[in-house]
Amino acid sequence: MLTAPNSLRGKLTPSAPLAPLVWFKAGGAADWLFEPADADDLCAFLAALDPAVPVMALGLGSNLIVRDGGVPGVVVRLGKAFGKVSSDGDTLTCGGGASGIAVSSAARDAGVAGLEFLRGIPGTVGGFVRMNGGAYGREVADVLVDVTIVTRDGRIETRPASALGYSYRHSKLADGEIVIAARLKGQPGDKAAIQAEMDRIAAAREASQPLRTRTGGSTFKNPHPHKAWELVHNAGCRGLRVGGAEVSEKHSNFLINSHGARAADIEALGELVRAHVLRDSGVALEWEIQRVGRVKP
Ligand SMILES: Cc1cc2nc3c(=O)[nH]c(=O)nc-3n(C[C@H](O)[C@H](O)[C@H](O)COP(=O)(O)OP(=O)(O)OC[C@H]3O[C@@H](n4cnc5c(N)ncnc54)[C@H](O)[C@@H]3O)c2cc1C
């Protein structure tokens, strides 16, 4: 059992299936799923929680393999209360649960340029701040002013972007730290030009990525100076299958749950691709997709 304050206003669910909440639509259940009513509710919950219980944040699960044995401890999912975006000059204040499309659309409406790249990242502010998400030559590290988090022991802290130790698709936010808001800065721009750039990005992604499938985005980081998709393609892995999982024919750095895959199939396919690429090119690919939880015995 968990110790939760009586005053809790959010929703706490035991044995909550996570497959419906992630893009791959595969994987096990969270021991507990907590959907806080607001930041105070989250703080009170974490402050009362046994420090030994692991805590993990979940966004839209667009870069995640949840293993079949489920996730130990508490998974925190931010709902509507964390989805707001407001602007002040060329700076946007975004809730940790706001989507990339909501942020880029709000920036357009406010005449703020430079955040168009977020149009193509189908995750939340919390996810892309943690992952240093990026596309088309820009990444979150280029636009983040500061981030507000709730620490594992339930305190609210605001940290400047420089404290996040950003590198390619990586920050040093600790496990159990939940991003509840971020301020992103662009520059004044013309609304029609911003919309045109967002449309260009949307069309480019439609043409090159399997958007309407059960996937997890880019599987492997691009190992400088190579492109991961090219190494996977050259190793002959396009269309390769394990169980119900396959390497996308459209974009070879995307794995797809095409035939009722288990999370174990998806992860095993990723490892098989890594082995083929290592043999073919000598490059050891590094996972970009986060793999979490317990392997099912
Ligand atoms: C079709 C498709 C295209 C994609 N294209 C891109 C792309 O162009 N560029 C790119 O960078 N990524 C891309 N991705 C990957 C993905 O969208 C990003 O990594 C995104 O930032 C993940 O956000 P999320 O909210 O879904 O996070 P999740 O997948 O739910 O979680 C990812 C990680 O972030 C952590 N996390 C989530 N929310 C929070 C929070 N509130 N506080 C702290 N940590 C949190 C999780 O614990 C986990 O470690 C793509 C994915 C798909 C499916």
The ligand as an SDF file (V2000), in Angstrom:
LIG
                    3D

 53 58  0  0  0  0  0  0  0  0999 V2000
    5.9910    9.8470  -34.9400 C   0  0  0  0  0  0  0  0  0  0  0  0
    7.0030   10.3860  -33.9610 C   0  0  0  0  0  0  0  0  0  0  0  0
    7.8780   11.3870  -34.3610 C   0  0  0  0  0  0  0  0  0  0  0  0
    8.8430   11.9000  -33.4480 C   0  0  0  0  0  0  0  0  0  0  0  0
    9.6970   12.8840  -33.8600 N   0  0  0  0  0  0  0  0  0  0  0  0
   10.5870   13.4060  -32.9850 C   0  0  0  0  0  0  0  0  0  0  0  0
   11.4760   14.4540  -33.3850 C   0  0  0  0  0  0  0  0  0  0  0  0
   11.4540   14.9410  -34.4960 O   0  0  0  0  0  0  0  0  0  0  0  0
   12.3500   14.9310  -32.4780 N   0  0  0  0  0  0  0  0  0  0  0  0
   12.4070   14.4420  -31.2040 C   0  0  0  0  0  0  0  0  0  0  0  0
   13.2280   14.9170  -30.4130 O   0  0  0  0  0  0  0  0  0  0  0  0
   11.5950   13.4450  -30.8120 N   0  0  0  0  0  0  0  0  0  0  0  0
   10.6880   12.9160  -31.6600 C   0  0  0  0  0  0  0  0  0  0  0  0
    9.8680   11.9050  -31.2540 N   0  0  0  0  0  0  0  0  0  0  0  0
   10.0110   11.3320  -29.9160 C   0  0  0  0  0  0  0  0  0  0  0  0
    9.1550   11.9780  -28.8350 C   0  0  0  0  0  0  0  0  0  0  0  0
    8.0200   12.6400  -29.3770 O   0  0  0  0  0  0  0  0  0  0  0  0
    9.9670   12.9510  -27.9940 C   0  0  0  0  0  0  0  0  0  0  0  0
   11.0650   12.3200  -27.3610 O   0  0  0  0  0  0  0  0  0  0  0  0
    9.1090   13.6160  -26.9140 C   0  0  0  0  0  0  0  0  0  0  0  0
    9.8780   14.5960  -26.2990 O   0  0  0  0  0  0  0  0  0  0  0  0
    8.6180   12.6350  -25.8550 C   0  0  0  0  0  0  0  0  0  0  0  0
    7.5990   13.2930  -25.1260 O   0  0  0  0  0  0  0  0  0  0  0  0
    6.5120   12.4960  -24.2980 P   0  0  0  0  0  0  0  0  0  0  0  0
    5.7680   13.5140  -23.5250 O   0  0  0  0  0  0  0  0  0  0  0  0
    5.7230   11.5850  -25.1590 O   0  0  0  0  0  0  0  0  0  0  0  0
    7.4440   11.6640  -23.3060 O   0  0  0  0  0  0  0  0  0  0  0  0
    7.3530   10.1170  -22.9390 P   0  0  0  0  0  0  0  0  0  0  0  0
    7.6140    9.3060  -24.1700 O   0  0  0  0  0  0  0  0  0  0  0  0
    6.1050    9.8620  -22.1790 O   0  0  0  0  0  0  0  0  0  0  0  0
    8.6110   10.0040  -21.9700 O   0  0  0  0  0  0  0  0  0  0  0  0
    9.9280   10.1580  -22.4780 C   0  0  0  0  0  0  0  0  0  0  0  0
   10.8650   10.4760  -21.3040 C   0  0  0  0  0  0  0  0  0  0  0  0
   10.5230   11.7490  -20.7760 O   0  0  0  0  0  0  0  0  0  0  0  0
   10.1940   11.6280  -19.4000 C   0  0  0  0  0  0  0  0  0  0  0  0
    9.1030   12.5670  -19.1000 N   0  0  0  0  0  0  0  0  0  0  0  0
    7.8760   12.6680  -19.6960 C   0  0  0  0  0  0  0  0  0  0  0  0
    7.1560   13.6560  -19.1340 N   0  0  0  0  0  0  0  0  0  0  0  0
    7.9370   14.1970  -18.1590 C   0  0  0  0  0  0  0  0  0  0  0  0
    7.7590   15.2310  -17.1920 C   0  0  0  0  0  0  0  0  0  0  0  0
    6.6130   15.9360  -17.1100 N   0  0  0  0  0  0  0  0  0  0  0  0
    8.7730   15.5020  -16.3400 N   0  0  0  0  0  0  0  0  0  0  0  0
    9.9350   14.8040  -16.3950 C   0  0  0  0  0  0  0  0  0  0  0  0
   10.1680   13.8190  -17.2700 N   0  0  0  0  0  0  0  0  0  0  0  0
    9.1780   13.5090  -18.1460 C   0  0  0  0  0  0  0  0  0  0  0  0
    9.7640   10.1860  -19.1880 C   0  0  0  0  0  0  0  0  0  0  0  0
    9.9230    9.7770  -17.8350 O   0  0  0  0  0  0  0  0  0  0  0  0
   10.7250    9.4710  -20.1400 C   0  0  0  0  0  0  0  0  0  0  0  0
   11.9960    9.3550  -19.5550 O   0  0  0  0  0  0  0  0  0  0  0  0
    8.9040   11.3730  -32.1450 C   0  0  0  0  0  0  0  0  0  0  0  0
    8.0010   10.3750  -31.7390 C   0  0  0  0  0  0  0  0  0  0  0  0
    7.0620    9.8850  -32.6440 C   0  0  0  0  0  0  0  0  0  0  0  0
    6.1150    8.8080  -32.1760 C   0  0  0  0  0  0  0  0  0  0  0  0
  1  2  1  0
  2  3  1  0
  2 52  2  0
  3  4  2  0
  4  5  1  0
  4 50  1  0
  5  6  2  0
  6  7  1  0
  6 13  1  0
  7  8  2  0
  7  9  1  0
  9 10  1  0
 10 11  2  0
 10 12  1  0
 12 13  2  0
 13 14  1  0
 14 15  1  0
 14 50  1  0
 15 16  1  0
 16 17  1  0
 16 18  1  0
 18 19  1  0
 18 20  1  0
 20 21  1  0
 20 22  1  0
 22 23  1  0
 23 24  1  0
 24 25  2  0
 24 26  1  0
 24 27  1  0
 27 28  1  0
 28 29  2  0
 28 30  1  0
 28 31  1  0
 31 32  1  0
 32 33  1  0
 33 34  1  0
 33 48  1  0
 34 35  1  0
 35 36  1  0
 35 46  1  0
 36 37  1  0
 36 45  1  0
 37 38  2  0
 38 39  1  0
 39 40  1  0
 39 45  2  0
 40 41  1  0
 40 42  2  0
 42 43  1  0
 43 44  2  0
 44 45  1  0
 46 47  1  0
 46 48  1  0
 48 49  1  0
 50 51  2  0
 51 52  1  0
 52 53  1  0
M  END
$$$$
